[in-house]
Amino acid sequence: MGMFDTTGQANQGTDRKPSTFAKLERMQKCLRGQEPDRVPISDFFWGSFIRRWRRDLELSDDANPYFHYDLDWIATVPNMDPWIRPFETLRETSEEVIVKTGFGAVLRKKFDAPMPEFMDFEINTLEKLEALQFDNPYDLRRYTAAGDNQIAGVGDGFERNSPPWIDTVRSLRPDFPVFGSIIECNECLTRLIGPQNNLLWIGLYPERMGKAVNRIGQFYLDCTRAQIDAAGGLLDGFVIWGDVAYRRNLFFSPEYWRRYFKPWVKAIADLAHSKGLMVIYHGCGNINPILDDYIEIGIDAMNPLEAKADLDAVALRRRYGHKLGICGNSDIQIWETGDRDRIRKEVLRKLNAARGGGYIFQSDHSVSATVSGQTYDYIVKLVRQYGQYPLDLEEFNEVIESQ
């Protein structure tokens, strides 16, 4: 934790508000394992939650939780598609749309459903995966031009012609520490060939799939370098997105992950650190078997550390001390109940993990419309009240032994 050099490009620029420099200092101190003025707070919000939040709190149609609560950091997403190309619309009605994307994936997006359905994949044999030719990772259209891209355009919402990534970075930079982002190899494979093919082929052809992973890793390392260069010093941090686990365990053996996937995560993290950027890794599920590896790589904080995968921020702090930065882990299933007593206990108890720094308060994944606007408002107020250093969590104070 804390391997970034804050004398680098992340501190450049005079276009920022004084409050934004305070947020940047807060995040950097936190991720060095030091106590800032208060515990940082942010989250990832579904569009459906934002619409509900506006209704529940009677806010304007353009209200945004990042600005409304003056949150402490925000992530941005460039075009990571293997092929830079517009969506091909295969079917569209008032209820749904079916498109083929720059991953060669056919997705069905029902507008009233929370997430899309993967229906088919252009890369549907191992031979096609081995023959795959990526579009140029250094093509500036990925970073400076509007256009369709799968990760930004097909999720809980649906968007055509997403705005230029660099414009988003510039628009957010005055108000927030801004993080760029990239997916790692398994996250690409999930979108490119689907999880069933991915795990089947790894099981049947581990060496051939390993070579494919290495080609994908080189592509996304190049995308990382191109993205950071295109930002021209405007980024403060970097998110690596990569799910490699489900609720109970990893998708594949830790040894296989270490042989093929880990080196590319390390290469991306090392590159981002060399540019002075904080690095947060987002990986869902029970990643306990490889948490020590992420610490060895030098990841500054792990996210989301799902409570439903039996991960607990306070237990992790006791186990790892400040070798592990924690971003998330507040149980969204408790948030969904709206029960203020249970929520207060959840929030204040988890804030014990912030003793000595190293903890960013967020949900244990993202905030969906199952959480009311009033509930999220209450949670932010709790964190702002009880997250001031030195921490006093009243009846939920716990002693955390430092390591």
N, C-alpha and C positions, 0 to 999 in steps of 0.2 A: 504494500500500500504506500502511496505517496512517492512514486518513482518519476513523476513528471517534473520538469525544470521550469519553474514559473518565471524565469528571466527571459523565456522565449517569446514566440510570436503571439501567444494567447493574451498577452497584456497590452498589445498595441492598440492605438486608436484613441481619439478624443471625442468620439460621437456618442459616448455612453453617459448615462445619468450617474450621479454620485451613488445612488442606491444600487445601481448595477455593479459598480466596483465593489460595494460592500457585499453583495451576493457572491461575487467572484472570490473575494477573500474568504468569505464564510465557507464556500465549497472547497476551496483549496486547503484551508486549515483543517476542515473536517476530514478530508481524504488523506491528509498527512498524519492522521491520528492525533490531532490536537483539538482542544475545545475552542470553537469560535464564540461569537456573542450568543448564538442560539442554534438550535438544531435546524438544518436546512429541511425544506419541505417542497415536494413537487409530486407529479403523478403523470400517468398516461390516461387520457380521457377518451371514451367512445363518443362518437357524434350523437348517439342516442341519449347518452347521459347528459351531454351539454344541452340538448333540447329540453330534456326533463328539468334540469337544473334551472334553466331560464324560466320555465313555467312555474316551478315550485316557489322560486324566490321572486317572481314577478319582475324579471330583469328584461332589458331590451333584447331585440332579436339578434344583435351583434355582440352581446356580452360574451366574454371569454374567461374561463376560470383562471388561466395563467395570469392575465392582467388584473382581473377582479381581486385575486388574493395576493398578487405580487409575488408569485412563486419563484423558487430559487434557481431553477435550471430548466432547459427545454431541449428536446432532441429534434433533429431535422433529417429528412430522408431524400437522397438523390435517386437518380435512375440506376438501379442495380440489375436491370434485366440483361440476360445474356445477349439478346438482340434488341437493338434500338428500333422499335417499329410501333406504329399505331395499333390499338386494339382492333381486331377483326370482329365485327359484330355478326354473330351467327343467328341470333334471334333476339327480338326485343318487343316487349309488351308494356303496358302500364304497370304490371305487377313484377316483372323480372327482366333481366338481360343476360344473355349468354355470349361471352367474348372469348377470343383466343388472344393471349398476351405475348409479351416479349420473352417470356419463359417457355413459350410453346405450350402453355397450359390452357385448357378449356375450362372456364369457370362459369358457374351459374350463380348470379347474384339476385336473390329475391329481395326486393327493396324493403320489405317489412321484417326480414330475418336478420339476426345479428351478424352472421358471417357467411361468406360464400361457400359453395360446394365445388370441389374439384371433380370434374367429370371425365377428363381425358388428358393425355400428354403426347405431344409430338415426339418427344424422346421416350419411346416405349420399348426399346431393346437395349441391352448392354452395348451392342455394336454401335448403335446410334449415339449413345453417350460417349463412347470412345472416339467417335469421329466428329464430335461436336466442335464447331469453330465459333468462338465468341466474337462478338463485335468488339472493336477497339476500346479498352478500358479508359484510354486517354482522350476519347472523342468528347469534345467539350459540350456536345448536346446533352450529355448526362448531367451536367452541372450548371449550364448557363442558358439552356433553352427550355421552353415549355414543351410538353408532350405527354403521351400516355406512358405510364409505367405501373407495373402490377402492384408493387408494395404500397405505393401511395394511392393508387386508384381503385383497388378492389379489396375491401376489407369490411369493416362494419358499415361503411358508406360506399358510394360509387362515384368516381370522379373521372371525367375525360379531360385530357389536355391539362394536366397538373402544371402549376406555375413553375418558372425556373427556380431551381433549388437555391441558387446564389441570391436571388431576390428575397426568398424567404429568410435566409441567413441575415441579410442586411436589414430586413424589416424588424427582426426580433432582437438584433444585437444591442440597440440602445437600452432595452429593458431587461434582458436576461443573459446569463452565461449560456452560450449557444454551443450545442454538441452536434457534430456531424455523426454519420453512422454508416455501418457496413454489415452485411450478413456474413456469417462464416459458412464453411463448406456444407455442413449438414442442413442448414437452413436453406441453402440453394437447392440441394438435392430434394428436399421435401416439395419444393415448388416445381422443380424441373422434371422429376420422374415419379413423384408421389412416394409417400412413406412405405407403402407395401413393396413396390419394386426396390426401393432403396435398401430396406432391411433384408429382403429375399436375396438380392444380388450380393450384398455384403456377406451373407451367410454362405452362399454357393460359390462365389468368386471373390474371396477377400483380397487377393493380390491385384486382380484387375480393377476392382473398385478402389483400391488404395491408390493406384495410378491415376484414376479419374479424380479422386479427391485432391491429389497433388496438382493437377491441372486447374481445377476449380480454385484451389487455394492461391495459386499464383495469379489468377485473374483478379480475385478480390483483393489481394495485396496490391496489385497494380491500380485497382480502382481506389483503394485507400490513398495511395500516393497521389493519384490524379485529383482526387477530391480535396485533399489538404492543400495541394498546389493551387487549385481553382479558387479556394476560399481566400487565398492571399493574406493569411494572418488573421482572419476574422473569426476563427473557431477558438473555443476555450476547452473543449473536451471532445471525446469520441465514444460512441456506443458501438459495441460489437453485439449483434443479435445472433443468437444461436441456441435453439432448443436441442438438447441431446439426451433428455430424460423424460420419463412420465412420472406418475404419482409415486410409484414404488421403487424404480431403479432406472439405470441408463438404458437407452435403446440398444446398445451393443456393449461389448466388454470394455472395461476401462483400459485394458492393454491395447485394444484396437484403436480406441480414441487417442491414446497417447502416441501411438505409432504414426497415425495419419492426420488426425484433426488438430491435435495440440500444437504441432510446430507452426501451423498457419495462424492460429490464435496468437501465439507468442510473437510471430513476425509482425502481425498487424499492431499488437499492443506496443511492441518495441518501436515501431515506426511512429506511432502517435506520440509516445512518450518523448521520442527524440525531437519532436516539434513543440514540446512544452504543453501537451494536452493531457488532461485527466482522462482516464479510461474506465468506463463502466461496462461490465459484461452482463447482458440480459439473457438468461437461460432458464427456461421453465423446468418444473419437475424436481425430482429428488436427485440433486447433484452431489450428495454427500460423498460418494466414492471418489470424486475427483476434485473436491474443494481444495485439498492441499496442492493440487497441480495449478489451479488458478492463482493461488498465493505465490507459488514458485514462479509463475509467468510474470507476476507483478501487477495483476489487475488491481486497480485502486478500490473498486467496490463491486460486489456481486448483487445482481437484481434478477428476478423479483424475490427469490427465496420464499417460495410458496408455503404458507402455513398448512395448506391442505396436502402438501407433500411431506408433512411431519418435520418441517424446518422451523426453528424458533430462534429469533434474534438474540435473546438473552442467553440461551444455551450456547449459541455459536460464539458470542462474545466471551463467555467463560472458557470455551474450548480453545479458541484461537487468539484471545486477547486482541490486540490491535494489528495483528498480521492480516486480518480480514476486514475490509471495509464492507459495510452492510447498507444496502439501498433497497428498502421495501420491507416485506414480511408482515405488514399489518393485515390481519385476516379479513379479507373482503366479505367472507360469509357472515362474519359478525356485523360488519357495516350494513349488510343487506337486511338485517333484522330490524334496524331502526331503534333498537333497545338502548337507551342512553346509558344505563348503568353498565351493561355489558361492553358497550363501545368505550366508555371512560376507562374501564379496567383494562381493556385490550390496548388502548393507546398509551396510557400511563405506564403500564407494565413494560411494554416494548421500549419505551423511552429510556429504560435502564441501560439498554444497549448503547446509548449515546454517551455514557460516562467516559470521559477522556477523549471524546470525539469519535470520528469514524462511522457515524450513522446518519443516513439521510432518510427522513420519514416519507414513506410512500406505502401504497397498498401492496399486497402480495401478488399482484399482476397488473391490473388496470381497473378503471372505474367505469362500470356499465350502468345502464338505466335501471337496474335493480336496486341501485342506491339512490335515495331521495336527495334532492337539493338541500333540504334542511339538515339531513344527516351529514353530508360532506361539509357544509358550513360549520356545523358543530365540531367536527373533527379538526378542521383547520384552526378554529378558535382554541381548542384544547392544546394543540401542538404549540401554538404561539404563546399560550399562557404558561404551560408547564415545560416547554422546551428551552427556556432561558437558562443560561449558565450563571451560577452553579445550580444544578438540577435539584429540585425538591418535588418529589412525586407523591408526597403525603403518605397515605397508607400503603402505596405501592412501591415505596423505596426499597431497593434491594442492593446488597453489597456485591459488587462485581470485582472479583480478584483480577488484577492486571497480570499479563504474561509478557 
